[in-house]
Amino acid sequence: MRAPLGLLRLLAARGWGRPPRRCLGAMARYGTEQRGRPHSPDYRLYFKNPEGKYISPFHDIPLFAGSKEDKEIPAKRSKTTGSEVLFNMIVEVPRWTNAKMEIATEEPLNPIKQDIKKGKLRYVANIFPHKGYIWNYGALPQTWEDPSHTDEITGCCGDNDPVDVCEIGSKIRSSGEIVQVKVLGVLALIDEGETDWKIIAISVDDPEAQKIHDIDDVRKHKPGYLEATVDWFRSYKVPDGKPENQFAFNGEFKDKDFAVEIIKSTHEYWKALLHKKADGGTIKCTNVLVGGSPFCCGEEDARSIVQSMWD
């Protein structure tokens, strides 16, 4: 017997009977679970696979869209649209918001949390004429900018994080959403002496994705967006009393092919990290799906990790 419509609405209003939150979009099979209160130091967003098992978004979500989610590092064969390789992006910060949400690389299973500086939750300032982040901002899973590696191009070491992504599509995404993106180009930010690559990408399901294939197409179809991006990254730390950031290549964007090579190299650094061939320092490499990794754990261990954080 079906419940009356009025009762269903009442239950929904009180949050009862609501299905677990799912990341919408191209990678809808991943779920997330919130712990703690948003905009508080204890807030965490954990990730689950289609079977409801806790996973690390940093290590267990494939870099290449279309890779099989088994216990092996994704194969080179990747899902393509024509000649374009698609990548999975983890959205950390939705466009127009200010809270600096990020993958917690130093916590087991790497949930998303809000960054803290000097004991305070971190928010980016509004830099006129911008409001918060001007793109959906996030990271590519299974990539790592090795701090012990000095980049031959920039002359600076990596920043010890996954590679950052600026998704320029028209839709405002949600924190924790997994989006399949087309890579368009890359900007080389030098952030406090470290190489901090910023990949420019667009969601494959965006209405403009069919006509934007490379960085020159962004200039054509979204005039002013790249200039605003450089301006934002140059100035976003100035309100905190820090100097302007610098760029390699005089702030010029490199094209899609260059960006893909950066992604491939950082994927190799990540592989070395997960197999103890590189020193990650305080980075937590706990994972559930990376075959052959000494940091791989079972489903029960992953669940225990989450529970132990909240006991």
C-alpha positions in Angstrom: 0.0 0.0 0.0 1.4 3.4 -1.0 1.7 6.1 1.6 -0.5 9.2 1.1 1.2 12.0 -0.8 0.8 14.4 2.1 2.7 12.0 4.4 5.5 11.5 1.9 5.9 15.3 1.6 6.0 15.6 5.4 8.6 12.9 5.8 10.7 14.5 3.0 10.4 17.9 4.7 11.8 16.4 7.9 14.6 14.6 6.0 13.2 11.1 6.6 13.2 8.5 4.0 15.5 10.6 1.8 17.9 8.4 -0.2 21.7 8.8 0.3 23.0 11.9 -1.5 24.5 11.0 -4.9 26.9 13.1 -6.9 24.9 14.2 -10.0 26.3 14.6 -13.4 28.4 12.3 -15.6 29.7 10.2 -12.8 26.4 9.7 -10.9 27.4 6.3 -9.5 29.6 7.8 -6.8 28.0 8.9 -3.5 29.1 11.1 -0.7 28.4 11.2 3.1 28.6 14.3 5.2 30.0 14.2 8.7 30.0 17.3 11.0 28.5 20.7 10.3 29.2 22.7 7.2 31.4 25.7 7.7 32.9 24.2 10.8 36.4 22.7 11.4 34.9 19.2 11.9 33.0 19.1 8.6 34.1 16.2 6.3 32.6 14.9 3.0 33.5 11.2 2.5 33.2 9.3 -0.7 31.5 6.0 -1.5 31.6 3.8 -4.6 28.4 2.3 -6.2 28.4 -0.5 -3.7 28.3 2.0 -0.8 31.9 1.2 0.2 34.1 4.1 1.5 36.8 5.0 -0.9 39.5 7.7 -1.3 38.6 10.3 -4.0 42.3 11.1 -4.3 43.4 7.5 -4.9 40.4 5.3 -5.8 38.5 7.4 -8.4 40.2 6.7 -11.8 41.9 9.6 -13.5 40.7 8.5 -17.0 37.0 8.4 -17.5 35.9 5.0 -18.6 38.6 3.1 -16.7 37.4 -0.1 -15.0 36.9 0.3 -11.3 38.7 -2.9 -10.3 41.8 -3.4 -8.2 44.2 -2.3 -10.8 45.6 1.1 -11.8 43.5 2.3 -14.8 44.8 1.1 -18.1 46.0 3.5 -20.8 42.9 2.9 -22.9 40.4 5.7 -22.1 37.0 6.8 -23.0 37.1 9.3 -25.9 34.8 11.6 -27.8 36.4 11.6 -31.2 40.1 12.1 -30.5 39.6 13.7 -27.0 40.4 11.9 -23.8 38.1 12.5 -20.9 39.2 12.9 -17.4 37.4 12.7 -14.0 37.4 15.8 -12.0 36.5 16.0 -8.3 34.7 19.3 -7.6 35.9 20.8 -4.3 34.6 24.4 -4.6 31.4 25.4 -6.6 31.6 28.5 -8.7 30.8 31.8 -6.9 31.4 30.4 -3.5 34.2 31.5 -1.1 34.8 28.6 1.3 38.2 27.0 0.4 37.1 23.4 0.4 39.8 20.8 -0.5 40.7 17.2 -0.5 42.3 16.4 2.9 45.5 14.8 1.6 46.9 14.2 5.1 43.8 12.3 6.4 43.0 8.7 5.8 40.6 8.2 2.8 41.1 11.9 2.0 37.6 13.4 2.6 36.9 17.0 1.5 37.2 19.5 4.3 37.5 23.3 4.6 41.0 24.5 4.8 42.2 26.1 8.1 44.9 28.8 8.4 46.1 30.1 11.8 43.2 28.3 13.5 40.5 29.9 11.3 38.4 28.5 8.5 39.7 29.8 5.2 37.6 31.8 2.8 38.9 33.5 -0.4 38.1 37.2 -0.6 35.9 38.7 -3.3 38.3 40.4 -5.7 36.5 43.1 -7.6 34.8 42.4 -9.9 34.8 38.7 -9.1 32.6 36.9 -6.6 34.4 33.9 -4.9 35.8 31.3 -7.2 35.0 32.2 -10.9 34.9 28.5 -12.0 34.0 25.2 -10.5 37.3 24.4 -8.9 38.6 21.0 -8.0 41.3 18.4 -8.7 42.2 15.4 -10.9 42.3 12.2 -9.0 45.3 9.9 -9.2 47.7 12.8 -9.9 50.4 14.3 -7.6 52.7 17.2 -7.9 55.9 15.7 -6.3 57.6 18.3 -4.1 60.9 16.5 -4.5 60.8 16.9 -8.3 62.0 20.2 -9.8 60.0 20.9 -12.9 62.3 21.4 -15.9 60.0 24.0 -17.4 59.2 26.2 -14.3 62.4 25.5 -12.3 60.2 25.0 -9.2 59.2 21.9 -7.2 55.7 20.5 -7.1 53.2 21.7 -4.4 52.5 18.2 -2.9 48.8 18.2 -4.1 46.7 16.6 -6.8 46.6 18.7 -10.0 44.0 21.6 -9.8 41.2 22.0 -12.3 39.2 25.1 -13.3 36.0 23.9 -14.9 34.5 26.6 -17.1 31.1 25.2 -18.0 27.8 27.0 -17.5 26.5 24.8 -14.6 27.3 25.5 -11.0 28.4 22.1 -9.6 28.3 20.7 -6.0 31.2 20.0 -3.7 32.0 16.3 -4.0 30.5 16.0 -7.5 32.5 13.9 -10.0 32.5 15.4 -13.5 33.8 14.1 -16.7 35.8 16.9 -18.4 37.6 17.8 -21.6 41.0 19.3 -21.0 41.5 22.5 -22.9 44.8 24.0 -21.6 46.9 24.8 -18.6 48.2 27.8 -16.7 51.5 27.5 -14.7 51.1 29.3 -11.4 54.1 29.8 -9.2 52.6 29.9 -5.7 55.1 30.8 -3.0 57.9 29.2 -5.0 56.1 26.0 -5.9 54.8 24.9 -9.3 51.0 24.8 -9.1 49.5 23.7 -12.5 45.9 25.0 -13.2 44.2 22.8 -15.8 41.4 24.6 -17.8 38.6 22.2 -18.6 35.0 22.0 -19.5 32.4 19.4 -18.5 31.6 17.1 -21.5 27.9 17.6 -20.9 28.1 21.4 -21.1 26.1 22.9 -23.9 29.2 24.6 -25.3 31.5 21.5 -25.0 30.9 20.5 -28.6 32.4 23.8 -29.9 35.2 24.2 -27.3 38.1 21.9 -27.9 41.3 23.8 -27.1 42.4 27.0 -25.3 41.9 29.1 -28.4 38.3 28.1 -28.5 37.9 29.5 -25.0 39.2 32.8 -26.2 36.7 32.7 -29.0 33.6 31.6 -27.2 34.2 32.9 -23.7 36.0 36.2 -24.3 37.7 37.6 -21.2 37.5 34.4 -19.2 41.2 33.5 -19.5 42.3 37.1 -18.7 40.0 37.0 -15.6 41.5 33.7 -14.6 45.0 35.1 -14.6 43.9 38.2 -12.8 42.2 36.1 -10.1 45.2 33.8 -9.5 47.5 36.7 -9.4 45.6 38.6 -6.8 43.6 36.2 -4.6 46.1 36.1 -1.8 46.7 39.9 -1.7 43.8 40.6 0.7 45.5 38.3 3.2 48.6 40.5 3.1 50.6 38.3 0.7 52.3 39.5 -2.5 50.9 38.8 -5.9 51.5 35.3 -7.4 53.8 34.9 -10.3 53.4 32.7 -13.4 55.7 30.7 -15.8 55.5 31.6 -19.5 54.5 35.2 -18.5 51.0 34.1 -17.6 50.4 32.6 -21.0 48.1 29.5 -21.3 49.5 26.4 -22.9 47.4 24.3 -25.1 45.5 21.0 -24.6 48.4 18.7 -25.7 50.8 20.4 -23.3 48.2 20.1 -20.5 47.7 16.4 -21.2 51.4 15.8 -20.9 51.5 17.5 -17.5 48.6 15.3 -16.4 50.3 12.1 -17.6 53.5 13.0 -15.8 51.8 13.8 -12.5 49.9 10.5 -12.8 53.2 8.7 -12.9 54.3 10.5 -9.8 51.1 9.4 -8.1 51.8 5.8 -9.1 55.2 6.0 -7.5 53.7 7.5 -4.4 51.1 4.7 -4.1 53.8 2.0 -4.5 56.3 3.5 -2.0 58.7 4.5 -4.8 58.4 8.2 -3.7 58.2 9.8 -0.3 54.9 11.5 0.3 55.7 12.8 3.7 52.5 13.4 5.6 50.2 12.4 2.7 47.9 9.5 3.5 47.9 6.9 0.8 45.2 4.7 2.2 43.1 3.3 -0.6 40.7 0.5 -1.3 41.1 -0.2 -5.1 44.7 0.3 -6.1 46.0 -3.2 -6.7 49.6 -3.9 -5.6 49.7 -0.8 -3.4 51.0 -1.5 0.1 48.6 1.1 1.4 45.5 -0.8 0.1 43.0 -1.8 2.8 39.7 -3.8 2.9 36.1 -2.6 3.1 35.9 -3.1 6.8 39.2 -1.3 7.5 37.9 1.7 5.5 34.7 1.7 7.4 36.6 1.6 10.7 38.7 4.5 9.6 35.7 6.7 9.1 34.0 5.5 12.3 37.2 6.1 14.4 37.4 9.7 13.2 34.0 10.3 14.8 34.0 8.2 18.0 
